Amino acid sequence: MKGIKAVLVLLIAVHFMAPGLTCYAQPNISKDNIPSDVPANVREKIEGLYSLDPIKQAEAGAHLGLMGHRAVPAIPFLIGIFDDDTLLIEEPAGSFRLPGYHTEVPNTTPSSQAVKALIKIGKPAVGPLVASLRSEGWIIRAFAAAVLGKIEDPRVVKPLILALKDEDGVVRINATIALGGIRDSRSVKPLIAALRDEQWRVRMYAARSLGALVDTGAVDPLIDALNDKVPRVAAAAAEALKRITGEDLGLDPEKWRRWREES
């Protein structure tokens, strides 16, 4: 499980697909729960998410993304395949092309297509995604945090701040990255607290996100973070300080403290 999580940190947080990870799943909602009043074209694609063929699942997800707001009824069903990371690799004898792409897609999964679809659907997905942050499955919570970070809506900030305290490190990483992308001042203090997280990746992304927020209130905590034992965390803190202050004093915390006293 630790090995799987290490890969999913990359898959979810930076959207990098690594081979060798397969976890086939259908939506965790009964097919009978598809509302009867859903338009026929939307129903067809929702039903496609239940296919035993992961390529057809991915195609259904891609089609729903192209529908945008018309695919709102599909939201819970798209969330329901977040834990399907069956890797689809293009092979010369059997390449495939997803709707909305001009070339073959060499690496994708049903879950990644669900993520993209939900981002395209946008604000109507916020409520169900926020609810998914309370799911028992850490993969679902992690994907929900990642998608919320891509939707411009003030409602997502508070739930993502709460997700910084999730018991799972991957969820905390994605919440940290998401808040850095949103750049809402409410997240400054929680991200400063995340600089002390037990997982070094959370600390690293917290530093990067604080740099993106460009809030001077983070300067002193970032100077302290230069003492982090993990070099990548210290480097992220130095880069964040450079972005916030316009100064480039490297990794030496004493230089930064002297500058702080003189400025």
N, C-alpha and C positions, 0 to 999 in steps of 0.2 A: 504493500500500500504506500510506503514512503516513496518508492521509486515512481509509482504512478503519480503521486502528488507533485514530485519534482518536475515531471514532464508537464503536468497540467498547469503549474505555475507559469511556464512559458506559453502553453497553448492558450490559456485564458487571459493572462496578463498582457502578453505582447503579441498575441495572435500568431504564434509560430507553431506550425504543425510538425510533430515528430512521429516518425513511423514506429510501428510495433505496439500501438495502443488501440485495442479494440474492445468496445463495450456496447453490444447491440441492445437497443431498447425501442419500444413503441411508446406513444404518449401514455402517461400514467393516469389517464382518464378513460373511462369506458367509452367505446365508440358510440354506444347508445345515448351518450350525453351530448352529442352534437345537436344543437337546437334545430327544431324542425323548420324554422323560418329562415335559416341561413340560405343565401342565394346559391343556386345550383353550382355555379363555377367555383365559389368559395368552398362549398361542401366537398366538391370533388377533390380539391387540393388538401383539405383537412383529412379526408379519408386516405389520401396518398401518404400522409405521415404514418399511417398504420401498416404500410407495405412491409413485407418481409425482405424486400430488396432495398438496401440502404441507398443505392443510387436513386431509386424512385422517391425515397424519403427526402433526399437532398433536393431533387428536382421540385417536389411539392413545396418545400420550404422556400426555395428560390422564387417560385411562382407567386407564393403568398407575399413575399417581400415586394415584388413588382406591383402587387395590387394596392399597396399602401393602406390607407384608412379603410378601404373596402374589406380588408382582411381582419378587421377588429375581432370578429367572432372566432378567429383562429388563435387568438392570443394564448389562452390556457393550454391549447394543444401544442403550440410551438414551445412553450415553457416545459411541457411534458416530455420533450425529447432532448432536453439539455444534457442528460447523461448518456446520450448515444454518440460516442466518439469513434464510430467505425470509420477507419481511414480509407478513403477512396483514392486509389492511385491510378493515374492514367497509364495504360499500357498500349504499345503500338497496335496490338491486335484488337483492342477494345476501348478506345478512348471515348469520352463522353463530353457533352457540352451542356452546361446548365443555362436556363433562360436568363437573359440579362448579361451574359458574357459573350464577348466576340471571339474568344479562343477557348480551346479545351482547358478545363480546370484540373491541373495535375494532382493537387492535394486539397481535399476538403472533407468535411464530415456532415452528417445530418444536423448535429448540434450547432456547428458553425453557421450553417445556412439558416437555422432557426434564430440564432443571434442576429444575423444580418437582417432577417425579415422583421424582427421586433424593433430594431433600430429604425428601419424604414417606416414602420407603422407609427412609431413615435409616442407622443403624449398619451394616447389611450392605453398604452401598455404599462404606464407608470404604476397604477394601482395594483394590478396583478403581480408585477415584478417586485414591488415593495413587500407584498404579502409573501412572495417566494423567498425573501430574505429570512423568513422564519421557518423555512422548510427543514425537515430533518436531514435531508441530503446535502452534504457540503458542496457537491458539484453544482447542484441547482442554485444554492446561495451564492456561490462564486460567480457563476454565469450571470445571475440576476444583478449582482453588483457591477459587473463589467458593462452590461447593457445599460443600466441606469446612468452610468457615467457618460454615455453617448447621447443621451436624450436631454435636450435643453429644457429643463423644467425646475423651478425652485423647490418643488415638492420632494425632489430626490435627495437634497442635501442632508436633512436631518436623519433619514434612514441610513444613509451611507456613513454618517458620523457614528451612529449606533453600531454599524457593521465593523467599525474599527476595533470593537471589543469582542468580535466573534471568536469562538473557541478555535476555529480553524485558521491556520496561517494563510492559506490561499485566498480565503474570503477577505481577510484583512488586507492582503496585498492588493486585491482588485478594488477594494473600497478606497484604499490610499491613492491608487492611480486615478480612479474615477474622480475623486475630490480635487486632485491636481488639475485635471482637465476642465472641471467645472469652474474653478477659480472663484469660489464664494468665500467672503471674509469670515463667515461663520465656522469654516473648517480650519482656520489657522491654529487655534489652541488645541483642538483634538489632534491635528497632525504633529504639533510640537510634542504632545504626549506620546505619539507613536514613534518618536525618535528613541524611545526607551523600550520598544517592543522586544520580546525575547527572540524573535526571528529577524535575522539580519536583512533579509529582503524587504521586510516591512519597513525597517529603519531606513534602508536605502531609498525606497520609493517615497517615504515620508519626506526625506530631505529634498528629493527632486520636486515633489509637489509643492513644498514650501518655496522653492526657488521659482516655480511657475506662478505662485501667488504674489510674489514680490512684496511681501509685508515686512517692514523693518522690525516688527515685534518678534520675528523669528531669528534675528541675527545672533543674539546671545546663545540661545539653545543650539543653533547650528555651529557656533564656535565650539561649544562643548562637544558636539558630535564629531569634531575633527579628531577627538581622542578615541573614537570607536576602534576596537581591535580588528574589525574587518575593513581592509583597505578600500573596498568598493563603497562602503558606507561613508568613510571619511572623504573619499573623492567626491561623492555626491554632495556632501555637506559643503565642501570647498567650492564646487560649481554653483551651488545655490547661493552661497555668500557673494560670489562674483556677480550673479544676476541681480541680486537685491541691492548690493552696494555700489556696483560699478568698479570695485577694487579687485585686484588679482594678487592676493598675498599667499597663495598656495595652501599647503597643508599644515603649516605651523600655527597652532592656536595662540601662541604667545605673540606672534606678529599681529594677529587679528585683534588680540586684546589690547595691545599697545595702540593700534590704529583706533580702536573703539574709545580708548581714553582720550586720545588727542582730537577726535572728531567732534 
